[in-house]
Amino acid sequence: MIDYEEHIEVKGARVHNLKNIDVTIPREKLVVITGLSGSGKSSLAFDTIYAEGQRRYIETFSAYARQFLGGLERPDVDKIDGLSPVIAIEQKTTSKSPRSTVGTITEVYDFLRLLFARAGDAYSYNTGEKMVSYSDAQIKDLIVESYPDKKISVLAPVIKSRKGHYRELFEQIAKQGFVKVRVDGEILDIVKGMKVDRYKTHDIEIVIDRLKVTNTEDFNKRLSETINTAMYSGNNVLMVIEEGESVPRYFSRDLMCPTTGISYPTPEPNTFSFNSPKGMCPKCNGLGHTYEVNIDKIFPDKKLSIKAGGIAPLGEYKKSWAFKQLETIGQRYGFDLADPLNKIPQEAMEIILNGGKESFEVDSKTLGVKRQYKIDYEGISNFIKNQFEESNSTSIKRWAKEYMDKVVCSECNGSRLRKESLYF
C-alpha cells in the first residue's frame, strides 16, 4: 500500500515516447529524472505530472473563470495519485539575468513580498526591539500619561550623527522663528553666525517648545500644535526630554525604534524587492555579490620589476603618462622602475595601488637647483574599479574583471536586500 503523503504514484503513462510507464516518486526530496535523449524525461515531468497537476488546479475554478483559460486536455495516463499543486520552470523560459531566482521566475516572490508588506513585524537593527508607530493622538496621551506635572522639552531631530559646520542650517532654523537648539546633548541659544566643528559628527535637534504637563484644555491644545510642528520639522519623528534628564524618549508616525529613535519607511511590496531601489542593498545593487580588486592578480610575480611588466594591467614599460607618474613616485620614494617589486618601499606600493596627491622638491645634481615634482596618481586599483563600474565598453569591463574576484556582498551577506528590509 502506497502512502500518498510520501509518494506520487503514476500508473500507465503513455504520453509521447512513454510506453505504459508506472513510476513511484518520493515527495519532499530532490528527484532527478535521467536518461537518453528522446527517452521521455520531459514527457514524464512536464507533459504528464505537471500537466495533470495544472489541470486539476484549474478544475477548481468556476465555469465562468475556466472559459477564459481554455480547456486543458487530460494527459494520456491511467491514474496519478498523491499529486499536490505544481510549479514548473521549463528550460526554455529561464532568463540568463543574474537577477533571476526560482522565486522571481515562478512569481512566488511577489506573494511573499505582499505578505511581508501587509503582515510583517519590523524590528530595530540597533537593539532588536519591535518597532512601534503612533498616531498624533496616541503621542499626546502617552506624553500626558508619562510626564504628569513635569517640565518637558519637545524636540525635532534634524541631524543624526553627521559631520559638517551647519551654519546655513542654524540660520534657516532661526528664520523659522525657533530660538533654541540641542547640539550633541546640550541646549543652546541660536546666535548669529553659529556653527559647529565641521570634522566631528553631530546630533542636532530643534527645541520646538518647553512646557509643563497638565491635563487642562489649554495645555492639550498647545501640545497638539507642538506635536504637529515637531513632526513637520523632524520628518515624522519627535523627542521628549524631561527637565534635568539627558536621555530622550522618541515618538514617530512611522515605524520607529522606541530606544534609539531610528525609523523605517512604511513597508510596501517594493521594500522587499531586490530589483527596486526601495528594497535593494545599496552596495551590491541587489545582486548579492560585488567585484573586489585582487592584489595578487595585479602583482602576479613580486620578483619582476615594473619595467619588466610586474604590474600586470600596465604590462611592460612604454612611454606613457602612467609610467611617467610611476617614475615620479620612484624619485619621491627612492626606487627605480628596474627594481624588483619586493624591493620597493611599502608606502610607495600603497600609492601605486591606491593613488595619492603630493608635491615635493628634489635637488638636481647637474644644475645645482631644486626641481619641483607633483604626484597626482589615481592608483591602479581605483582605475580598475572605475573602469569596471563606469565604462560603457564590454571589452573594457571584461579586461577589468580579469583583475577582480567575485565576493559575497559584505553589507547584505548575499541576501540582496537593504538592512531595514532584512529586519522585518
N, C-alpha and C positions, 0 to 999 in steps of 0.2 A: 504493500500500500504506500503510495507516494504522498508525502506531506507537502501540500501546495503552498504552505507558508515558507518552505525552504527550497522548493524547486519549481521551475517552469517545465511543463511536460508538453512536448509537441508530438502528435501522432499522425502519420500518413501525409507528410508534406510532399506535394508534387508540383511546386512552383518552378517554372523554367527547367533547369537541369536536375532538380531533386527527384529521385526515383523512390517515392513512397518511404521517406525517411522518418524514423522515430528517434527522438532525442530528448534527454532529460538534462536541464541546465540548472546548476545550483544558483540560488539567489544570494544577495549580499556579498558577492565575490566578483573579482575582475576575471571575466571569462574571454578567452581568445578563440576565435574560430579560424582554423588554418587549413591550408590545402592548396592543390594546384590551381592554376588559372582556369576558370570555367567549371570548377567542381561544385559551385553553388554556395559559396560562403555568403555573398551579398544576398542571394535569393533567400537563404535561411534567416539572416539577421534583419534585412530591410524589408524584403517583399513578403515574408511570412510573419515573423514575430512582431516587427514594428507595424506593419500594415494592419494586422488583426487588432493590436492594442489601440491604434488610432481609430479604427472603425468602431470598436466598442465604446470608446470615449465619445465619439460624435453621435452614436446612437442614443446617448443620454440626453441630447439636446431635444428641444421641442421640434415638432414637424415644421413650424414656421422658420426656426433658425436653420434647420437642415437644408431647406430649399436654396439657401444662399451658398452653401458649402458644396453642393453636388453630392451625388451618391458615391460611396467608396465600395468597391467590389470586395466581396469576401475572398481571401486568398484560398487557393486550392489545397486545403488541408482538412483531415478528418476532424481533429479537435485540438485545441490548445487550452491547457489548464494552468492555474497559478499565475496568470498574467496581471501585471499592475500597470498604472498609467505610464506612457512611454515618451521618451525624448530621443531623437536621433540626430546625430551630427554626421552628415554624409561627407565623403571625401571631396565631392565637387563644390560644396558650399563653403568650405572653410576658407577664411581670409588669411593672407600672409601678413596682416598687420600685427606689429608687436603689441598692440593694444587689445587684441582679441583674447578672450579667455572662454572656457566652457560656459561660464555664467553669462557672458555677453552674447555669444553666438546663439545660445538656446533661449535667451531673453529671461531666464530665471532671475538674473541680476536686477532687472527692472523692478520685479516684485519685491525683492529683498530691500532695495533702496526705498521703495514706497513704505514697506513695513517699518524700517528703522526711522524714517522721517515722521511717521504718524504715531508709532507706539514705543519708540526707543527712549531710554532714560539716559541723560547726559551726566557724566562725572568729571570733576575737576582734574586736569592733568598736573596740577600743583600739589593737591592734598588728597585726591581720591574721594573727596566728599561728593554727594549727589548735588547737582546744580539746581538752583531754585530761580523762579521768576515771579514777580509780584505785580499786581495792578497798583495804580496810584492810591486807591482807597485802602488796600491792604497795607501799603507802606505807611500811610498816615496812622492807621490803627496800631501797627507794630511800634511806631515811634512813641505814641501816647502811652502804650502799654509798657514799653521797655524803659522809658525815662521819666517816670512820674515826678513832677515838681523839681526837675533838674534842669540846669542850664546846658544847652547843646549848641553846636555849630553844624550847620548843614553845608556840605562842600560838594563841588562838581569837579571830578578829576579831568584834567585836560592833557597832562603829560605824564607818562608812566615809564620810568627807567630809560630815558633817552638823553643823549648828550646835546649841548647847544647853549647859547647865551640867552636866547628867548627874549631879547629886548623888545622886538616887534609884538610878541605875544602879550607882554605886560602892558604895552601901550594900548593894544586892542582891548584888553580886559578893562583898563581904566576908562576908555571911551564908552564902554557899555554901562558905566555907572557903578562898577564894583570898586571898593576901596581897599580890600584886604585879600591876600593870597596866602596859601600854606605851601612853603617851599621846603622840601626834604624834612617834613615834620614840624616846621616852625612857622607860626602865623606872623606875617609881616604886613606893614602898610605899603601900598603901592606908591612909589615916588618917581619923579620924572627921571628918565634915563636909567631906570632899574634894569639890571641884568645879572646873570649868574655865571659861574665858571663854565666856559664852553667845552672843556675837556673832561668834565665829570658827568656822570649820569644823574639825572634829577627826576623827582616826582613833584609835580605842581598841581595844586587844586585851587579853584576859586572859592572864596568864602562867600556863599550866597546869602546866608542870614545867620544871626545869632539870636537865640530866643529861649525863654523859659517855658518848659512844658506845663500847660494847664489843660483843663478839659472844658474851656469856655468856647462859646460860639465864635468870638473874635479870633481866638488862637487857632481854632480849626480852619477858619477861612484863610488866615495868614499862612498856616503850614501848607495848605493845599496849593497856594500860589507859589510858595518857596519850592515845593517838590516839583512843580511844573517847570519852573525856571531852571532848577538844578538838573533835571532830566534833559532839558533842551541844551544846556551848556556842556553837560558831561556825557553826551551821546548815550542817553538812556541808562546811565549809572549815577548814583549819588552816594555820598558818605556822610555818616553822622558821628560826631565826636563829642563825648561828654566833657564838660569843663574839668580840667585837672587830669584828664586821661590822655594817653597818646595813641592807643590802638583804636582805629576807626571800625565802624560796622558798615558794611556795604548793602545797598539795595539796588535792584535793577528791574527794568521791564523785560529785558532779555534773559536768557539762561545765564546764571552767574554763580561763581563760587562764593559761598557765604563768608569764607575766611579771608581769601586773598583778593577777591573782587574782580578776577578775570571773567570775561563774559564771552559766550559763543553766540554766533548769529542763530536766528530761529531756523531749526532744521527743515530742509526740503529735500526731495529726492536727489537733486544735484549735489547736495552736501556730501553724498556717499558715492559719487561717480568719479572715478579716476580719469575720465575723459572730459571733465568740466573744470574750469578754473576755480569754481567754488569748492570742489572736493579734492582735486589732485594735489599731491605732495609738491610744494614749490621747488624743491631741489632737483627731483628727477622728472618733473612734469608728468607724473602719473605712470611712468614706465617701470618703476620698481628697481631700476639699476642706473648707474652712472658710469661714465668712462673716465678713469683717472690715469694720468701720465705715469708710465713705469720708467724709473730712472735707469734700471738695468738695460732697457731696450735703447735708451738714448746713448748710454756709455757701455756698449757691449763688451769692450776689452779695455780695461784701465791701463794696460801696458802700452797701448798705442798713444801717439801724440795727436794733438788737434790737427796738425798739418797732414798727418797720415790717415786722417778720417776717423779719429777717436770719437768725434761727435757724429753718430750715425745719420741724423737727419740732415746735417750740413755736408757730409761727405768729405772728400779730400780738399786741400787748400786751393782756393781760387781767388782772384781779385774781385772782392765783393764787399758791400757795406758791412755785412755780418762779420766777416773775418777782420775787417778794419777795426771794428769795435772790440773784437777779441784781442787784437794786438794792443789796443789802448788799455784794456783790463790787465794784460800781461805787463805793461810798463808800470801800472799802478801797484801791482802785487808781486813784481819781480820774478816773472817766469817767461819762458819763450814758447812759441807755438810748436817748437820741435821737441819740447819736454814731454815725457810720458804723463798721462793724466794723473797717475797715482803720485806724481812728484809735485803737482800743482797745489798751492795752499788751499785749505778747506774754505776760507772766506771767499776766495776767488771762484771756486767751484760753485759756491752758493749764488754768486752774482751771475755766472754763466747760465745757471739753471733757472733762477727766479728773477733775474734782472736787477737793475739799480740805476740811480742817477747820482753823479758825483763829479765835481770839478777838482783838479789838482795841478800842481806845478812840478816839473822835472828839470833839474839842471842840465843844460846842454853842454857836453864835454868839448865839442868842437867850437861852438860860438861863445861859450863862457857866459851865457844868459839863461834865465829861467824860461821854459816853454810851458804854455797853458794847454791842458788837455781836458776833455769833457767826456765822461761816460754817460750815455743815455741808451741803455740796453733793455729791451723788453724781457729777455730771458727765454731760452729755448723751450722751457716747459710751458710758459704762458703763451708763447707763439703757437705751439702745437694745439693747446686747448682752445685758443681763439679761432684757429683755422677750422677745427672740428665743429665748434658751436656756431660760427657765423658765416663760414664760406658757403656760397651757393653752388659750388662745383662738387660733383660727386667724386671725381678723381682726387681732389684735394682732401676731402673728408676721408676717403679710403687711405690716402697717404698718412694723414694724422693718426688714424685708428691703428696703424702698424706699431705706433709707439705708446699705445694705451692699453689698459686692461679693463675689461667689463667687471664692475664690482657691484655688490648689493648696496642700494642707497643707504647711507648712514643715518638719514633723517627718518625715513619711514620703515626701515629694515625690510624693504621689498614688498610692503603691503600696498604701496602706490597711493595711499590716501594721506591727507594732511592730518596734523596732530589732533586738532579738535574733533575731526570725524571719527578718529580711532577710539575716542573716549565716550562713545555712545554705546 
